[in-house]
Amino acid sequence: MKKILLIGGTGTISSPVARFLSEDPDTELYMLNRGKRSDTLGCHVHRLIGDANDEEGLKKLLEGYSFDTVINFILYRKSQAEMMVRLFAGRVSQFIFISTNVALNHETTVNVDESLPLGNDYSAYGAAKAECEAYFMQVYREQGFPVTIVRPTQTYSDHRLPLSVKPGGYWPVISRIMRDKEVIVHGDGEGVWAGTHADDFARNFIGLIGNEKTIGEAYQIVNPEPYTWNNLYHALGEAMGKEVHIVHIPTQMLALSKKYGFDQSIRGDKYYSNIFDLSKLERVTGKTEFRISMKDGVRMYLEYMDAHPELKQEDPEFDAWCDHAVETYRKCLEQFGNEDGI
């Protein structure tokens, strides 16, 4: 019987992992979080209520426990990484750190594998994750701390989508399509992207748990199906039975927004084309299995939102910002086109 501790367990990426593990008769599953989000797992799952940032509280909460694998889904800063090493060094056979592909330097190639160097000049989130990765690998080399690093890219679920320009939520973009309003896509919309449904992430993640070959290594888990941002938005329109009116605005202009952090979310991530190589993951797990295509994911999202109308939250502020941004961009184009010599 494997004893596995999830730190988190109720988020977009972690929920299906928790569900898959809870259904495994050979796993004794523990979940540590603040207990503020409910889950649908059975009563046989051990729930530990605590603050993952409270080191003294965690020492008391975890006293007497040992685990085969600890998986931390909510680790974002080096100080948190240092705390995990202090808490679990010598008490765990494997510690899995959920990092991100945003931690990597995507400026030199579209072909992304685990050898791509760390470094992101535009995303504070990516830079912080990179610092955590570097620290974990240092303590692995110097102290033998048994870390495995996992890098997803944009992972979506029944109530999330990999959209281009959006506010904090997702529905406001869908709402604009429904109302025949223009939606903004960064660049020319032809950047190559890959989104991964959370169920597919979990399906391929399970093979890394308890796998001794993964210690001291990093793995990316990404649906290899490539598509462009234009492909995604047209798939949305097709599923909705609507024509999508896309306005392409350069990333450099969007990054100037003082209201929304597009310098990080787009320039630091979605700006780059990515084609992902999964051969390293396949070598250690034997195979990869991705069942949910981009078009399937779009359809599943729309069906879920129709079944949960309370989640269809409008954002009038974002709506007005989009209208203003489109109008301003068109004025810029008109002025540019009227310049002498153009």
C-alpha positions in Angstrom: 0.0 0.0 0.0 1.5 3.4 -1.1 1.0 6.3 1.2 0.7 9.5 -0.8 0.2 13.1 0.5 -1.2 15.8 -1.8 -0.6 19.4 -0.7 -3.5 21.1 -2.3 -5.8 18.6 -4.1 -8.9 20.8 -4.9 -7.5 22.9 -7.8 -7.8 22.6 -11.5 -4.7 20.4 -11.9 -4.8 18.6 -8.6 -8.5 17.6 -8.4 -8.4 14.9 -11.1 -5.1 13.6 -9.7 -6.8 13.3 -6.3 -9.8 11.6 -7.9 -7.6 9.0 -9.8 -5.5 8.2 -6.7 -8.6 7.9 -4.5 -9.9 5.2 -6.8 -6.6 3.2 -6.6 -7.0 0.3 -4.1 -3.3 0.2 -3.6 -3.0 3.9 -2.5 -3.7 5.3 0.9 -4.4 9.0 0.1 -3.9 12.0 2.3 -4.8 15.5 1.4 -3.5 18.6 3.2 -5.2 21.9 2.6 -7.1 24.6 4.4 -10.4 22.8 3.9 -12.1 25.8 2.3 -12.9 24.0 -0.9 -15.1 20.9 -0.8 -14.3 17.8 -2.7 -16.3 14.8 -3.9 -13.9 12.1 -2.8 -14.9 9.3 -0.5 -14.7 9.3 3.3 -11.7 6.8 3.0 -9.4 9.7 2.0 -7.6 11.2 5.0 -8.0 15.0 5.1 -5.5 17.0 7.0 -6.6 20.6 7.6 -3.7 23.1 7.8 -1.9 26.0 6.3 0.8 24.9 3.8 2.7 28.1 4.7 2.8 27.6 8.4 5.9 25.6 9.1 5.4 25.1 12.9 1.8 24.2 12.3 2.8 21.6 9.7 5.4 20.1 12.0 2.8 19.4 14.6 0.2 18.3 12.0 2.5 15.8 10.3 4.2 14.5 13.4 4.4 10.7 13.2 3.5 10.6 9.5 5.8 9.3 6.8 4.9 9.1 3.1 6.1 7.3 0.0 5.4 10.3 -2.2 4.5 14.0 -1.4 3.1 16.1 -4.2 2.9 19.8 -3.7 0.5 21.7 -6.1 0.7 25.0 -4.4 4.4 25.8 -4.1 5.3 29.1 -5.8 8.3 30.6 -4.0 11.8 29.5 -3.0 11.0 30.1 0.7 8.2 27.5 0.4 10.6 25.1 -1.3 13.1 25.5 1.5 10.4 24.8 4.0 9.4 21.6 2.2 13.0 20.3 2.3 13.2 21.0 6.0 9.9 19.2 6.6 10.4 16.2 4.4 14.1 15.5 4.0 14.6 11.9 5.2 10.9 11.3 5.6 9.8 10.7 2.0 10.9 8.6 -0.9 9.8 11.1 -3.6 8.8 14.7 -3.5 7.0 16.0 -6.7 7.1 19.7 -7.4 4.5 21.0 -9.8 6.4 23.6 -11.8 5.4 25.1 -15.2 6.7 25.5 -18.7 6.5 29.2 -18.1 9.7 28.8 -16.0 11.6 28.2 -19.3 13.3 30.5 -21.8 11.1 30.2 -24.9 12.9 32.9 -26.9 15.3 30.7 -28.8 13.2 27.7 -30.1 9.7 26.5 -30.7 10.7 22.9 -30.0 10.2 22.5 -26.3 11.7 19.6 -24.3 13.1 19.3 -20.8 16.5 20.5 -21.8 15.3 24.1 -22.5 17.1 26.4 -20.0 15.3 28.1 -17.2 14.6 31.8 -17.5 11.7 34.1 -18.2 12.3 37.8 -18.3 8.6 38.7 -18.5 6.7 36.5 -16.0 7.3 36.9 -12.3 5.3 33.7 -11.8 7.6 31.8 -14.2 10.8 33.3 -12.7 9.7 32.3 -9.2 9.0 28.7 -10.3 12.4 28.6 -12.0 14.0 29.7 -8.8 12.3 26.8 -7.0 13.4 24.3 -9.6 17.0 25.5 -9.3 16.9 25.2 -5.6 15.3 21.7 -5.6 17.9 20.4 -8.1 20.7 21.9 -5.9 19.5 20.0 -2.8 19.1 16.9 -4.9 22.7 17.1 -6.0 24.1 18.1 -2.6 21.8 16.3 -0.1 20.0 13.6 -2.2 16.6 15.2 -1.6 14.4 13.0 -3.9 12.7 15.6 -6.0 10.8 15.0 -9.3 9.8 18.2 -11.3 6.7 18.3 -13.4 6.0 21.1 -15.9 2.5 21.5 -17.3 1.6 24.2 -19.7 -1.8 25.9 -19.7 -4.1 23.2 -18.1 -7.9 23.7 -18.4 -11.0 21.9 -17.1 -14.7 21.9 -17.3 -14.9 25.6 -16.2 -11.7 27.0 -17.7 -10.4 27.5 -21.2 -7.0 28.4 -22.8 -8.0 31.8 -24.0 -5.9 34.6 -25.4 -6.9 38.1 -24.0 -9.2 37.7 -21.0 -9.8 39.2 -17.6 -9.6 37.0 -14.5 -12.4 34.8 -15.7 -13.3 33.1 -18.9 -17.0 33.7 -19.5 -16.7 37.4 -20.4 -14.9 36.3 -23.7 -17.6 33.7 -24.5 -20.3 36.3 -23.7 -18.8 38.7 -26.3 -18.9 36.0 -29.0 -22.5 35.3 -28.1 -23.4 39.0 -28.5 -21.5 39.3 -31.8 -18.9 41.6 -30.3 -15.3 41.5 -31.3 -12.8 39.5 -29.3 -9.1 40.3 -29.0 -6.4 37.8 -29.9 -2.8 38.7 -29.4 -0.4 39.0 -32.4 -1.8 37.6 -35.7 -3.4 34.6 -33.9 -1.1 32.2 -35.7 1.1 31.3 -32.7 1.2 27.6 -32.1 -0.1 26.5 -28.7 -1.1 23.4 -26.8 -3.6 23.2 -24.0 -4.1 20.2 -21.8 -7.3 19.1 -20.2 -6.8 18.4 -16.5 -8.1 14.9 -16.8 -5.5 14.2 -19.4 -2.8 15.7 -17.3 -3.7 13.4 -14.4 -3.9 10.4 -16.6 -0.3 10.9 -17.7 0.9 12.2 -14.3 0.1 9.0 -12.4 2.9 7.1 -14.1 5.5 9.4 -12.4 4.3 8.7 -8.9 6.6 6.3 -7.0 8.8 5.9 -10.1 12.4 5.8 -8.9 13.7 6.6 -12.4 12.2 10.1 -12.1 14.2 11.3 -9.1 16.3 14.2 -10.0 14.6 14.7 -13.3 12.1 17.1 -14.9 9.2 16.1 -17.1 6.7 18.1 -19.2 3.1 16.8 -19.4 1.4 18.6 -22.3 -1.2 17.4 -24.9 1.0 17.3 -28.0 -1.9 18.4 -30.3 -0.8 21.7 -31.8 -3.3 24.5 -32.7 -3.2 28.2 -33.3 -5.1 30.8 -31.3 -7.2 31.4 -34.4 -8.0 27.7 -34.5 -9.2 27.8 -30.9 -11.5 30.7 -31.3 -13.0 29.4 -34.5 -13.6 26.1 -32.8 -15.4 28.0 -30.1 -17.6 29.7 -32.7 -18.3 26.4 -34.4 -19.4 24.8 -31.2 -21.6 27.9 -30.3 -23.0 28.2 -33.8 -21.6 31.8 -34.0 -19.3 33.7 -36.2 -16.3 34.9 -34.2 -15.2 38.4 -34.9 -11.5 38.5 -34.1 -9.4 41.6 -33.8 -5.7 41.0 -33.8 -3.7 43.4 -31.6 0.1 43.2 -31.3 1.4 41.7 -28.1 3.6 44.8 -27.6 0.6 47.0 -27.5 -1.4 44.8 -25.2 1.6 44.6 -22.8 1.2 48.4 -22.3 -2.1 47.9 -20.5 -2.0 49.3 -17.0 -5.3 47.5 -16.1 -4.5 43.9 -17.1 -1.2 42.1 -16.7 -0.8 41.1 -20.3 3.0 41.7 -20.2 3.1 38.6 -18.0 0.2 36.4 -19.1 0.8 37.0 -22.9 4.3 38.3 -23.4 5.6 36.0 -20.6 3.8 32.9 -21.9 1.3 32.9 -24.8 3.4 35.0 -27.1 5.6 32.1 -28.0 4.9 29.2 -30.3 5.4 25.9 -28.7 5.7 22.4 -30.1 6.3 19.9 -27.2 8.4 16.8 -27.2 7.1 14.1 -24.9 9.7 11.5 -25.6 11.3 11.8 -22.1 7.9 11.2 -20.4 7.2 8.3 -22.7 10.5 6.6 -21.9 9.9 6.6 -18.2 6.1 5.8 -18.2 6.0 3.6 -21.3 3.4 5.6 -23.1 1.3 8.8 -23.1 -2.5 8.9 -23.4 -4.4 12.1 -24.3 -8.1 11.5 -24.9 -9.5 15.0 -25.0 -8.8 17.1 -28.1 -9.0 20.9 -28.2 -12.4 20.7 -29.9 -13.7 18.2 -27.4 -12.4 20.4 -24.5 -14.2 23.4 -26.0 -17.5 21.5 -26.2 -17.1 20.1 -22.7 -16.6 23.6 -21.3 -19.7 25.0 -23.0 -21.8 22.0 -21.8 -20.6 22.5 -18.3 -21.3 26.2 -18.3 -24.8 25.6 -19.6 -25.4 23.1 -16.8 -24.0 25.7 -14.2 -25.5 29.1 -15.3 -24.5 30.6 -12.0 -20.9 30.5 -13.3 -21.7 32.7 -16.2 -20.4 35.9 -14.6 -20.3 39.0 -16.8 -17.5 41.6 -16.5 -18.8 45.0 -17.7 -15.4 46.6 -16.9 -13.6 44.2 -19.2 -16.3 44.5 -21.8 -15.8 48.3 -21.9 -12.0 47.9 -21.9 -12.2 45.6 -25.0 -14.4 48.1 -26.9 -12.0 50.9 -26.1 -8.9 48.9 -27.0 -10.4 47.9 -30.4 -11.4 51.5 -31.1 -8.0 52.8 -30.1 -6.2 50.2 -32.2 -8.2 51.0 -35.3 -7.4 54.7 -34.9 -3.7 53.8 -34.7 -4.0 51.8 -37.9 -5.8 54.6 -39.6 -3.2 57.1 -38.6 -0.4 54.8 -39.6 -1.9 54.2 -43.0 -2.3 58.0 -43.6 1.3 58.8 -42.9 3.4 59.9 -45.8 5.4 57.2 -47.5 3.2 54.4 -46.1 
